Amino acid sequence: MLTRRGFAGVASCALCSITGFLATDASAQTPPATTPGVSRKILSRSDGPAAGYETLLVAIEIEAGVTIGRHTHPGIESAYILEGGFELPIEGLPTKMYKPGDGFVVPPGAPHAGNKNGDVKTKIVSTYIIEKGKPLASPA
């Protein structure tokens, strides 16, 4: 379970990543989209917060009507909805509907998906703290 102090640490990592992305060429890296209608752009990538991990700040766009299949991440995802919204089933947690201004955290390795994003594009900014050398997402 993520405590307030733990969430503050993740949030401060996100802020550090935002301010650092201008000074890195990692902003030019774009991982291939695994789902048609979904784009991910890595804005920042840095080592840490611990040995064997890296922190990524990623801009995600989901076209209207697109459903994201169940997948996992090799670390924690902390996200903020900028535009649009969707229903997010996370295994072991109640399914919730998220809208602009909402944030959510997906625990490491927890299978989750994105459903019912409606008739507008959804834009999200996510911070991932993942094991280095592992793919950002894997099918679940």
SULGI-V51683 format. One record per backbone hydrogen bond with DSSP energy under -0.5 kcal/mol. CO is the residue of the C=O (numbers start at 1). NH is the residue of the N-H. Records with the same first field share a line. If there is no record, write none. Layout:
# SULGI-V51683
CO->NH  NH
This chain:
# SULGI-V51683
1->3
3->7
4->8
5->9
6->10
7->11
8->12
9->13
10->14
11->15
12->16
13->17
14->18
15->19
16->20
17->21
20->23
21->24
24->27
25->28
26->29
29->42
35->38
37->63
39->61
41->43  59
44->57
46->55
50->53
52->132
53->48
54->130
55->46
56->58  128
57->43  44
58->60  126
59->41
60->124
61->39  63
62->122
63->66
67->69
68->114
70->140
71->112
72->138
73->75  109
74->131
75->109
76->129
77->106
78->127
79->104
80->82  125
81->101
83->123
84->100
86->98
87->89  115
88->90  96
89->113
90->93
96->88
98->86
99->102
102->81
104->79
105->107
106->77
107->110
111->91
112->71
114->68
115->87
117->120
118->65
122->62
123->82  83
124->60
125->80
126->58  128
127->78
128->56  130
129->76
130->54
131->134
135->74
138->72
